[in-house]
Amino acid sequence: MRGIVRQWLLYILALYLLDSFFGWVTISDRNILLVTGTAFFLLNTIGKPILKILWLPINIITLGLFSWVMSIAVVVLVILFVPGFHISAAEFSSVQIGQFVIPEIHLKMFWTYFLFSFLLAWSVDLLGWIFTER
């Protein structure tokens, strides 16, 4: 039971941090944050393993890359079911370091969802590692 609550709180904290750091992630208020965290927790804990079993042949053929498509599907489902949670197209301004210039980047929605699912998974794992008792 403790592990379930801990994982749920990690999703909420990760979503809060992503909302704070990135302007293209919008969570309207704290109640929506709780609902969004719960939706991600439930879909990643219950729904995603079912999807992985159903799409196992495609996942084997693509050497596991189809897992990211399932992660993007989870993000899209949460966006559809939680009205106060929104992700807009990510834009990064240009950066110049000496003579080296990184041009500004405008991601399409698919790649923004991909980036968000990667950042969410990474931040939940990182926070889980930080808060694990050793």
Secondary structure, DSSP 8 states (H G I E B T S, - for coil): -HHHHHHHHHHHHHHHHHHHH-TTEEE-SHHHHHHHHHHHHHIIIIIHHHHHHHTHHHHHHTTTTHHHHHHHHHHHHHHHH-TTEEE---EE--EEETTEEE--EE--HHHHHHHHHHHHHHHHHHHHHHT---
